[in-house]
């Protein structure tokens, strides 16, 4: 399956340490407002995240966000 | 492989017709500015897109954008 893991980057991410894992196995990502994202995993778990997309590497199953203050 | 196809939505997308195919088999997506995205496919093809993310369904290999005027 082609879900991705969502990470919050700290400083400059590298391949071995992309950042803090926020939610695993995410299927659906839908923006719900300015820099507000609703994430749904393949297991049905939902979390919201306030941040900006830093980068996506789908083949590596990695989506990196920069967290923002609300 | 877990690449995704990038679509530009027209009106309300449905499962059979998510929109206009913009780039197939995308691996990397990196923002390069406000609503400006650089897409790179697994074949090395690169395109830039001005728009907002409408939704992602990674298990379905679909990422939908709303195109914006520059």
Backbone of each chain as nested JSON, in Angstrom:
{
  "chains": [
    {"id": "A", "residues": [
      {"number": 1, "name": "UNK", "atoms": {"N": [0.846, -1.199, 0.0], "CA": [0.0, 0.0, 0.0], "C": [0.879, 1.245, 0.0]}},
      {"number": 2, "name": "UNK", "atoms": {"N": [0.292, 2.305, -0.497], "CA": [1.111, 3.485, -0.766], "C": [0.809, 4.632, 0.182]}},
      {"number": 3, "name": "UNK", "atoms": {"N": [0.612, 4.299, 1.412], "CA": [0.494, 5.33, 2.43], "C": [1.875, 5.942, 2.702]}},
      {"number": 4, "name": "UNK", "atoms": {"N": [1.887, 7.046, 3.465], "CA": [3.154, 7.714, 3.789], "C": [3.202, 8.013, 5.283]}},
      {"number": 5, "name": "UNK", "atoms": {"N": [4.4, 8.176, 5.787], "CA": [4.58, 8.589, 7.17], "C": [4.799, 10.103, 7.209]}},
      {"number": 6, "name": "UNK", "atoms": {"N": [4.168, 10.734, 8.194], "CA": [4.243, 12.188, 8.312], "C": [5.248, 12.524, 9.405]}},
      {"number": 7, "name": "UNK", "atoms": {"N": [6.217, 13.352, 9.059], "CA": [7.245, 13.77, 10.002], "C": [7.188, 15.279, 10.185]}},
      {"number": 8, "name": "UNK", "atoms": {"N": [7.545, 15.706, 11.388], "CA": [7.754, 17.132, 11.659], "C": [9.265, 17.347, 11.668]}},
      {"number": 9, "name": "UNK", "atoms": {"N": [9.736, 18.189, 10.774], "CA": [11.185, 18.373, 10.708], "C": [11.65, 19.231, 11.876]}},
      {"number": 10, "name": "UNK", "atoms": {"N": [12.86, 18.953, 12.298], "CA": [13.462, 19.765, 13.345], "C": [14.407, 20.766, 12.696]}},
      {"number": 11, "name": "UNK", "atoms": {"N": [15.635, 20.35, 12.42], "CA": [16.535, 21.256, 11.709], "C": [16.585, 20.8, 10.258]}},
      {"number": 12, "name": "UNK", "atoms": {"N": [17.709, 20.511, 9.715], "CA": [17.776, 20.021, 8.351], "C": [17.632, 18.505, 8.369]}},
      {"number": 13, "name": "UNK", "atoms": {"N": [16.591, 17.983, 7.771], "CA": [16.388, 16.536, 7.791], "C": [17.364, 15.828, 6.856]}},
      {"number": 14, "name": "UNK", "atoms": {"N": [17.749, 14.612, 7.232], "CA": [18.496, 13.777, 6.295], "C": [17.769, 12.448, 6.151]}},
      {"number": 15, "name": "UNK", "atoms": {"N": [18.289, 11.597, 5.281], "CA": [17.568, 10.366, 4.946], "C": [17.352, 9.482, 6.164]}},
      {"number": 16, "name": "UNK", "atoms": {"N": [18.335, 9.449, 7.06], "CA": [18.218, 8.545, 8.2], "C": [17.345, 9.134, 9.302]}},
      {"number": 17, "name": "UNK", "atoms": {"N": [17.294, 10.444, 9.363], "CA": [16.555, 11.094, 10.426], "C": [15.72, 12.235, 9.853]}},
      {"number": 18, "name": "UNK", "atoms": {"N": [14.578, 11.908, 9.258], "CA": [13.779, 12.963, 8.634], "C": [13.115, 13.892, 9.631]}},
      {"number": 19, "name": "UNK", "atoms": {"N": [12.989, 13.462, 10.887], "CA": [12.34, 14.313, 11.887], "C": [11.531, 13.463, 12.847]}},
      {"number": 20, "name": "UNK", "atoms": {"N": [10.654, 14.152, 13.572], "CA": [9.805, 13.482, 14.562], "C": [8.589, 12.875, 13.853]}},
      {"number": 21, "name": "UNK", "atoms": {"N": [8.353, 11.589, 14.079], "CA": [7.207, 10.933, 13.444], "C": [5.919, 11.46, 14.063]}},
      {"number": 22, "name": "UNK", "atoms": {"N": [5.026, 11.989, 13.221], "CA": [3.774, 12.57, 13.704], "C": [2.612, 11.597, 13.536]}},
      {"number": 23, "name": "UNK", "atoms": {"N": [2.539, 10.934, 12.381], "CA": [1.487, 9.929, 12.148], "C": [1.968, 8.98, 11.059]}},
      {"number": 24, "name": "UNK", "atoms": {"N": [1.772, 7.698, 11.334], "CA": [2.207, 6.651, 10.401], "C": [1.096, 6.278, 9.447]}},
      {"number": 25, "name": "UNK", "atoms": {"N": [1.51, 5.771, 8.293], "CA": [0.602, 5.088, 7.363], "C": [-0.578, 5.966, 6.973]}},
      {"number": 26, "name": "UNK", "atoms": {"N": [-0.283, 7.197, 6.566], "CA": [-1.338, 8.147, 6.224], "C": [-1.805, 7.916, 4.788]}},
      {"number": 27, "name": "UNK", "atoms": {"N": [-3.099, 7.863, 4.629], "CA": [-3.712, 7.734, 3.302], "C": [-4.198, 9.093, 2.819]}},
      {"number": 28, "name": "UNK", "atoms": {"N": [-5.076, 9.743, 3.606], "CA": [-5.731, 10.977, 3.151], "C": [-5.165, 12.204, 3.855]}},
      {"number": 29, "name": "UNK", "atoms": {"N": [-4.914, 13.233, 3.07], "CA": [-4.467, 14.523, 3.589], "C": [-5.336, 15.586, 2.945]}},
      {"number": 30, "name": "UNK", "atoms": {"N": [-6.043, 16.335, 3.771], "CA": [-6.965, 17.345, 3.259], "C": [-6.743, 18.643, 4.026]}},
      {"number": 31, "name": "UNK", "atoms": {"N": [-6.515, 19.762, 3.328], "CA": [-6.396, 21.039, 4.027], "C": [-7.766, 21.486, 4.535]}},
      {"number": 32, "name": "UNK", "atoms": {"N": [-7.778, 22.018, 5.738], "CA": [-9.052, 22.479, 6.321], "C": [-9.016, 23.962, 6.617]}},
      {"number": 33, "name": "UNK", "atoms": {"N": [-8.018, 24.624, 6.094], "CA": [-7.875, 26.052, 6.312], "C": [-6.429, 26.422, 6.052]}},
      {"number": 34, "name": "UNK", "atoms": {"N": [-6.085, 27.652, 6.323], "CA": [-4.726, 28.141, 6.091], "C": [-3.758, 27.375, 6.99]}},
      {"number": 35, "name": "UNK", "atoms": {"N": [-2.932, 26.526, 6.386], "CA": [-1.899, 25.767, 7.108], "C": [-2.465, 24.779, 8.134]}},
      {"number": 36, "name": "UNK", "atoms": {"N": [-3.707, 24.383, 7.945], "CA": [-4.337, 23.39, 8.824], "C": [-4.669, 22.17, 7.985]}},
      {"number": 37, "name": "UNK", "atoms": {"N": [-4.209, 21.012, 8.428], "CA": [-4.317, 19.793, 7.631], "C": [-4.956, 18.688, 8.458]}},
      {"number": 38, "name": "UNK", "atoms": {"N": [-5.893, 17.982, 7.846], "CA": [-6.469, 16.794, 8.474], "C": [-5.854, 15.561, 7.824]}},
      {"number": 39, "name": "UNK", "atoms": {"N": [-5.256, 14.731, 8.659], "CA": [-4.582, 13.513, 8.197], "C": [-5.398, 12.311, 8.649]}},
      {"number": 40, "name": "UNK", "atoms": {"N": [-5.552, 11.333, 7.767], "CA": [-6.253, 10.091, 8.11], "C": [-5.379, 8.913, 7.697]}},
      {"number": 41, "name": "UNK", "atoms": {"N": [-5.108, 8.055, 8.648], "CA": [-4.257, 6.898, 8.345], "C": [-5.089, 5.773, 7.745]}},
      {"number": 42, "name": "UNK", "atoms": {"N": [-4.409, 4.76, 7.232], "CA": [-5.123, 3.61, 6.67], "C": [-5.862, 2.834, 7.757]}},
      {"number": 43, "name": "UNK", "atoms": {"N": [-5.529, 3.094, 9.026], "CA": [-6.219, 2.446, 10.139], "C": [-7.396, 3.282, 10.639]}},
      {"number": 44, "name": "UNK", "atoms": {"N": [-7.63, 4.42, 10.018], "CA": [-8.742, 5.273, 10.4], "C": [-8.395, 6.305, 11.453]}},
      {"number": 45, "name": "UNK", "atoms": {"N": [-7.138, 6.302, 11.905], "CA": [-6.737, 7.304, 12.9], "C": [-6.669, 8.678, 12.239]}},
      {"number": 46, "name": "UNK", "atoms": {"N": [-7.198, 9.69, 12.941], "CA": [-7.177, 11.048, 12.396], "C": [-6.418, 11.979, 13.325]}},
      {"number": 47, "name": "UNK", "atoms": {"N": [-5.629, 12.866, 12.727], "CA": [-4.961, 13.914, 13.496], "C": [-4.964, 15.17, 12.648]}},
      {"number": 48, "name": "UNK", "atoms": {"N": [-4.947, 16.308, 13.326], "CA": [-4.787, 17.559, 12.59], "C": [-3.428, 18.146, 12.917]}},
      {"number": 49, "name": "UNK", "atoms": {"N": [-2.929, 18.881, 11.967], "CA": [-1.566, 19.417, 12.039], "C": [-1.596, 20.846, 11.534]}},
      {"number": 50, "name": "UNK", "atoms": {"N": [-0.961, 21.742, 12.277], "CA": [-0.811, 23.121, 11.821], "C": [0.622, 23.274, 11.333]}},
      {"number": 51, "name": "UNK", "atoms": {"N": [0.777, 23.5, 10.057], "CA": [2.126, 23.619, 9.522], "C": [2.128, 23.786, 8.027]}},
      {"number": 52, "name": "UNK", "atoms": {"N": [3.34, 23.82, 7.523], "CA": [3.559, 23.969, 6.086], "C": [4.243, 22.713, 5.572]}},
      {"number": 53, "name": "UNK", "atoms": {"N": [3.935, 22.331, 4.361], "CA": [4.636, 21.197, 3.761], "C": [6.056, 21.616, 3.438]}},
      {"number": 54, "name": "UNK", "atoms": {"N": [7.005, 20.847, 3.931], "CA": [8.417, 21.082, 3.62], "C": [8.813, 20.35, 2.347]}},
      {"number": 55, "name": "UNK", "atoms": {"N": [8.421, 19.072, 2.245], "CA": [8.736, 18.273, 1.061], "C": [8.034, 16.928, 1.167]}},
      {"number": 56, "name": "UNK", "atoms": {"N": [7.863, 16.312, 0.011], "CA": [7.302, 14.957, -0.034], "C": [8.237, 14.099, -0.877]}},
      {"number": 57, "name": "UNK", "atoms": {"N": [8.481, 12.906, -0.391], "CA": [9.197, 11.902, -1.181], "C": [8.348, 10.633, -1.109]}},
      {"number": 58, "name": "UNK", "atoms": {"N": [7.48, 10.498, -2.066], "CA": [6.439, 9.475, -1.969], "C": [7.016, 8.067, -2.082]}},
      {"number": 59, "name": "UNK", "atoms": {"N": [8.033, 7.898, -2.927], "CA": [8.625, 6.564, -3.088], "C": [9.256, 6.103, -1.768]}},
      {"number": 60, "name": "UNK", "atoms": {"N": [9.738, 7.069, -0.993], "CA": [10.293, 6.774, 0.336], "C": [9.224, 6.802, 1.432]}},
      {"number": 61, "name": "UNK", "atoms": {"N": [7.973, 7.037, 1.071], "CA": [6.856, 7.08, 2.03], "C": [7.035, 8.198, 3.058]}},
      {"number": 62, "name": "UNK", "atoms": {"N": [7.633, 9.303, 2.651], "CA": [7.915, 10.383, 3.6], "C": [7.256, 11.684, 3.155]}},
      {"number": 63, "name": "UNK", "atoms": {"N": [6.514, 12.279, 4.079], "CA": [6.028, 13.643, 3.894], "C": [6.463, 14.439, 5.113]}},
      {"number": 64, "name": "UNK", "atoms": {"N": [7.179, 15.525, 4.857], "CA": [7.745, 16.33, 5.934], "C": [6.986, 17.646, 6.033]}},
      {"number": 65, "name": "UNK", "atoms": {"N": [6.637, 17.998, 7.255], "CA": [5.986, 19.276, 7.54], "C": [6.889, 20.108, 8.45]}},
      {"number": 66, "name": "UNK", "atoms": {"N": [6.786, 21.426, 8.3], "CA": [7.319, 22.348, 9.302], "C": [6.149, 22.767, 10.155]}},
      {"number": 67, "name": "UNK", "atoms": {"N": [6.258, 22.567, 11.449], "CA": [5.178, 22.948, 12.338], "C": [5.131, 24.461, 12.493]}},
      {"number": 68, "name": "UNK", "atoms": {"N": [3.935, 25.005, 12.634], "CA": [3.781, 26.446, 12.838], "C": [3.01, 26.671, 14.124]}},
      {"number": 69, "name": "UNK", "atoms": {"N": [3.166, 27.851, 14.685], "CA": [2.38, 28.222, 15.867], "C": [0.964, 28.579, 15.424]}},
      {"number": 70, "name": "UNK", "atoms": {"N": [0.006, 28.245, 16.245], "CA": [-1.39, 28.586, 15.91], "C": [-1.63, 30.066, 16.152]}}
    ]},
    {"id": "B", "residues": [
      {"number": 1, "name": "UNK", "atoms": {"N": [5.851, 0.652, -6.641], "CA": [6.383, 1.941, -6.179], "C": [5.237, 2.846, -5.777]}},
      {"number": 2, "name": "UNK", "atoms": {"N": [5.558, 3.775, -4.926], "CA": [4.499, 4.571, -4.315], "C": [4.461, 6.002, -4.798]}},
      {"number": 3, "name": "UNK", "atoms": {"N": [4.65, 6.168, -6.054], "CA": [4.459, 7.476, -6.656], "C": [2.965, 7.793, -6.748]}},
      {"number": 4, "name": "UNK", "atoms": {"N": [2.658, 9.049, -7.099], "CA": [1.249, 9.449, -7.234], "C": [1.059, 10.222, -8.531]}},
      {"number": 5, "name": "UNK", "atoms": {"N": [-0.173, 10.235, -8.995], "CA": [-0.511, 11.042, -10.16], "C": [-1.1, 12.368, -9.69]}},
      {"number": 6, "name": "UNK", "atoms": {"N": [-0.685, 13.435, -10.371], "CA": [-1.13, 14.773, -9.991], "C": [-2.229, 15.207, -10.945]}},
      {"number": 7, "name": "UNK", "atoms": {"N": [-3.343, 15.595, -10.378], "CA": [-4.489, 16.04, -11.168], "C": [-4.819, 17.484, -10.816]}},
      {"number": 8, "name": "UNK", "atoms": {"N": [-5.326, 18.201, -11.82], "CA": [-5.906, 19.53, -11.606], "C": [-7.416, 19.348, -11.596]}},
      {"number": 9, "name": "UNK", "atoms": {"N": [-8.048, 19.692, -10.491], "CA": [-9.492, 19.472, -10.441], "C": [-10.214, 20.526, -11.256]}},
      {"number": 10, "name": "UNK", "atoms": {"N": [-11.325, 20.123, -11.795], "CA": [-12.161, 21.064, -12.533], "C": [-13.308, 21.524, -11.641]}},
      {"number": 11, "name": "UNK", "atoms": {"N": [-14.357, 20.732, -11.56], "CA": [-15.426, 21.102, -10.634], "C": [-15.296, 20.195, -9.418]}},
      {"number": 12, "name": "UNK", "atoms": {"N": [-16.3, 19.471, -9.077], "CA": [-16.182, 18.544, -7.959], "C": [-15.671, 17.204, -8.49]}},
      {"number": 13, "name": "UNK", "atoms": {"N": [-14.499, 16.797, -8.035], "CA": [-13.944, 15.546, -8.55], "C": [-14.672, 14.344, -7.97]}},
      {"number": 14, "name": "UNK", "atoms": {"N": [-14.751, 13.276, -8.736], "CA": [-15.234, 12.01, -8.188], "C": [-14.183, 10.941, -8.463]}},
      {"number": 15, "name": "UNK", "atoms": {"N": [-14.444, 9.73, -7.982], "CA": [-13.436, 8.678, -8.051], "C": [-13.052, 8.342, -9.482]}},
      {"number": 16, "name": "UNK", "atoms": {"N": [-14.041, 8.37, -10.369], "CA": [-13.748, 7.974, -11.745], "C": [-13.099, 9.09, -12.533]}},
      {"number": 17, "name": "UNK", "atoms": {"N": [-13.374, 10.328, -12.158], "CA": [-12.852, 11.46, -12.912], "C": [-12.314, 12.51, -11.95]}},
      {"number": 18, "name": "UNK", "atoms": {"N": [-11.095, 12.283, -11.43], "CA": [-10.573, 13.223, -10.449], "C": [-10.202, 14.57, -11.05]}},
      {"number": 19, "name": "UNK", "atoms": {"N": [-10.015, 14.631, -12.365], "CA": [-9.65, 15.901, -12.984], "C": [-8.689, 15.682, -14.133]}},
      {"number": 20, "name": "UNK", "atoms": {"N": [-8.037, 16.767, -14.545], "CA": [-7.099, 16.718, -15.666], "C": [-5.736, 16.222, -15.152]}},
      {"number": 21, "name": "UNK", "atoms": {"N": [-5.209, 15.19, -15.789], "CA": [-3.907, 14.662, -15.377], "C": [-2.814, 15.664, -15.72]}},
      {"number": 22, "name": "UNK", "atoms": {"N": [-2.051, 16.093, -14.712], "CA": [-0.999, 17.095, -14.919], "C": [0.369, 16.431, -15.039]}},
      {"number": 23, "name": "UNK", "atoms": {"N": [0.656, 15.45, -14.171], "CA": [1.932, 14.728, -14.245], "C": [1.75, 13.373, -13.578]}},
      {"number": 24, "name": "UNK", "atoms": {"N": [2.252, 12.354, -14.266], "CA": [2.128, 10.974, -13.773], "C": [3.342, 10.585, -12.948]}},
      {"number": 25, "name": "UNK", "atoms": {"N": [3.132, 9.634, -12.052], "CA": [4.214, 8.916, -11.383], "C": [5.167, 9.869, -10.659]}},
      {"number": 26, "name": "UNK", "atoms": {"N": [4.586, 10.768, -9.883], "CA": [5.385, 11.773, -9.177], "C": [5.947, 11.191, -7.881]}},
      {"number": 27, "name": "UNK", "atoms": {"N": [7.235, 11.414, -7.694], "CA": [7.912, 10.997, -6.464], "C": [8.074, 12.185, -5.517]}},
      {"number": 28, "name": "UNK", "atoms": {"N": [8.718, 13.251, -5.99], "CA": [9.061, 14.38, -5.113], "C": [8.179, 15.588, -5.388]}},
      {"number": 29, "name": "UNK", "atoms": {"N": [7.725, 16.202, -4.306], "CA": [6.943, 17.439, -4.373], "C": [7.552, 18.398, -3.369]}},
      {"number": 30, "name": "UNK", "atoms": {"N": [8.006, 19.543, -3.858], "CA": [8.674, 20.505, -2.982], "C": [8.106, 21.892, -3.274]}},
      {"number": 31, "name": "UNK", "atoms": {"N": [7.633, 22.602, -2.237], "CA": [7.177, 23.974, -2.463], "C": [8.362, 24.887, -2.72]}},
      {"number": 32, "name": "UNK", "atoms": {"N": [8.19, 25.79, -3.672], "CA": [9.278, 26.715, -4.011], "C": [8.852, 28.148, -3.777]}},
      {"number": 33, "name": "UNK", "atoms": {"N": [7.752, 28.33, -3.108], "CA": [7.25, 29.669, -2.838], "C": [5.777, 29.547, -2.528]}},
      {"number": 34, "name": "UNK", "atoms": {"N": [5.123, 30.679, -2.377], "CA": [3.698, 30.69, -2.057], "C": [2.904, 30.063, -3.204]}},
      {"number": 35, "name": "UNK", "atoms": {"N": [2.333, 28.885, -2.965], "CA": [1.494, 28.189, -3.952], "C": [2.245, 27.791, -5.22]}},
      {"number": 36, "name": "UNK", "atoms": {"N": [3.566, 27.673, -5.132], "CA": [4.38, 27.231, -6.26], "C": [5.046, 25.911, -5.875]}},
      {"number": 37, "name": "UNK", "atoms": {"N": [4.858, 24.915, -6.707], "CA": [5.298, 23.559, -6.369], "C": [6.156, 22.994, -7.49]}},
      {"number": 38, "name": "UNK", "atoms": {"N": [7.278, 22.383, -7.112], "CA": [8.09, 21.663, -8.086], "C": [7.816, 20.175, -7.925]}},
      {"number": 39, "name": "UNK", "atoms": {"N": [7.418, 19.553, -9.014], "CA": [7.093, 18.134, -9.037], "C": [8.162, 17.392, -9.835]}},
      {"number": 40, "name": "UNK", "atoms": {"N": [8.595, 16.249, -9.339], "CA": [9.56, 15.419, -10.06], "C": [9.031, 13.998, -10.111]}},
      {"number": 41, "name": "UNK", "atoms": {"N": [8.937, 13.464, -11.318], "CA": [8.416, 12.101, -11.458], "C": [9.543, 11.091, -11.231]}},
      {"number": 42, "name": "UNK", "atoms": {"N": [9.151, 9.822, -11.126], "CA": [10.153, 8.765, -10.966], "C": [11.011, 8.618, -12.224]}},
      {"number": 43, "name": "UNK", "atoms": {"N": [10.575, 9.21, -13.343], "CA": [11.361, 9.176, -14.578], "C": [12.257, 10.401, -14.702]}},
      {"number": 44, "name": "UNK", "atoms": {"N": [12.225, 11.276, -13.714], "CA": [13.075, 12.459, -13.729], "C": [12.434, 13.668, -14.386]}},
      {"number": 45, "name": "UNK", "atoms": {"N": [11.214, 13.508, -14.88], "CA": [10.527, 14.651, -15.49], "C": [10.145, 15.655, -14.409]}},
      {"number": 46, "name": "UNK", "atoms": {"N": [10.382, 16.941, -14.684], "CA": [10.045, 17.985, -13.714], "C": [9.035, 18.952, -14.305]}},
      {"number": 47, "name": "UNK", "atoms": {"N": [8.074, 19.348, -13.476], "CA": [7.131, 20.392, -13.868], "C": [6.859, 21.244, -12.639]}},
      {"number": 48, "name": "UNK", "atoms": {"N": [6.525, 22.512, -12.879], "CA": [6.097, 23.363, -11.781], "C": [4.614, 23.669, -11.943]}},
      {"number": 49, "name": "UNK", "atoms": {"N": [3.992, 23.878, -10.819], "CA": [2.539, 24.051, -10.77], "C": [2.238, 25.179, -9.799]}},
      {"number": 50, "name": "UNK", "atoms": {"N": [1.36, 26.085, -10.217], "CA": [0.889, 27.14, -9.325], "C": [-0.512, 26.76, -8.876]}},
      {"number": 51, "name": "UNK", "atoms": {"N": [-0.663, 26.491, -7.603], "CA": [-1.965, 26.073, -7.121], "C": [-1.942, 25.711, -5.661]}},
      {"number": 52, "name": "UNK", "atoms": {"N": [-3.089, 25.258, -5.219], "CA": [-3.281, 24.851, -3.833], "C": [-3.618, 23.372, -3.813]}},
      {"number": 53, "name": "UNK", "atoms": {"N": [-3.163, 22.685, -2.796], "CA": [-3.535, 21.28, -2.65], "C": [-5.009, 21.202, -2.273]}},
      {"number": 54, "name": "UNK", "atoms": {"N": [-5.745, 20.42, -3.038], "CA": [-7.168, 20.195, -2.739], "C": [-7.318, 18.997, -1.817]}},
      {"number": 55, "name": "UNK", "atoms": {"N": [-6.598, 17.897, -2.121], "CA": [-6.658, 16.689, -1.304], "C": [-5.657, 15.679, -1.831]}},
      {"number": 56, "name": "UNK", "atoms": {"N": [-5.281, 14.779, -0.946], "CA": [-4.402, 13.668, -1.346], "C": [-5.053, 12.383, -0.882]}},
      {"number": 57, "name": "UNK", "atoms": {"N": [-5.007, 11.39, -1.76], "CA": [-5.423, 10.035, -1.398], "C": [-4.3, 9.127, -1.859]}},
      {"number": 58, "name": "UNK", "atoms": {"N": [-3.368, 8.878, -0.975], "CA": [-2.113, 8.244, -1.369], "C": [-2.312, 6.788, -1.771]}},
      {"number": 59, "name": "UNK", "atoms": {"N": [-3.221, 6.091, -1.077], "CA": [-3.453, 4.683, -1.412], "C": [-4.006, 4.568, -2.839]}},
      {"number": 60, "name": "UNK", "atoms": {"N": [-4.743, 5.599, -3.261], "CA": [-5.279, 5.646, -4.629], "C": [-4.302, 6.308, -5.604]}},
      {"number": 61, "name": "UNK", "atoms": {"N": [-3.132, 6.713, -5.123], "CA": [-2.103, 7.36, -5.966], "C": [-2.613, 8.675, -6.557]}},
      {"number": 62, "name": "UNK", "atoms": {"N": [-3.441, 9.379, -5.823], "CA": [-4.027, 10.612, -6.348], "C": [-3.698, 11.804, -5.459]}},
      {"number": 63, "name": "UNK", "atoms": {"N": [-3.162, 12.845, -6.089], "CA": [-3.021, 14.14, -5.428], "C": [-3.691, 15.166, -6.319]}},
      {"number": 64, "name": "UNK", "atoms": {"N": [-4.644, 15.89, -5.729], "CA": [-5.439, 16.857, -6.501], "C": [-5.047, 18.268, -6.112]}},
      {"number": 65, "name": "UNK", "atoms": {"N": [-4.832, 19.086, -7.124], "CA": [-4.543, 20.503, -6.919], "C": [-5.664, 21.339, -7.532]}},
      {"number": 66, "name": "UNK", "atoms": {"N": [-5.877, 22.516, -6.932], "CA": [-6.676, 23.561, -7.575], "C": [-5.684, 24.531, -8.189]}},
      {"number": 67, "name": "UNK", "atoms": {"N": [-5.798, 24.77, -9.478], "CA": [-4.88, 25.677, -10.132], "C": [-5.225, 27.117, -9.744]}},
      {"number": 68, "name": "UNK", "atoms": {"N": [-4.204, 27.947, -9.634], "CA": [-4.411, 29.362, -9.32], "C": [-3.79, 30.2, -10.429]}},
      {"number": 69, "name": "UNK", "atoms": {"N": [-4.264, 31.417, -10.562], "CA": [-3.652, 32.36, -11.497], "C": [-2.351, 32.882, -10.891]}},
      {"number": 70, "name": "UNK", "atoms": {"N": [-1.36, 33.098, -11.754], "CA": [-0.078, 33.63, -11.269], "C": [-0.216, 35.122, -10.979]}}
    ]}
  ]
}
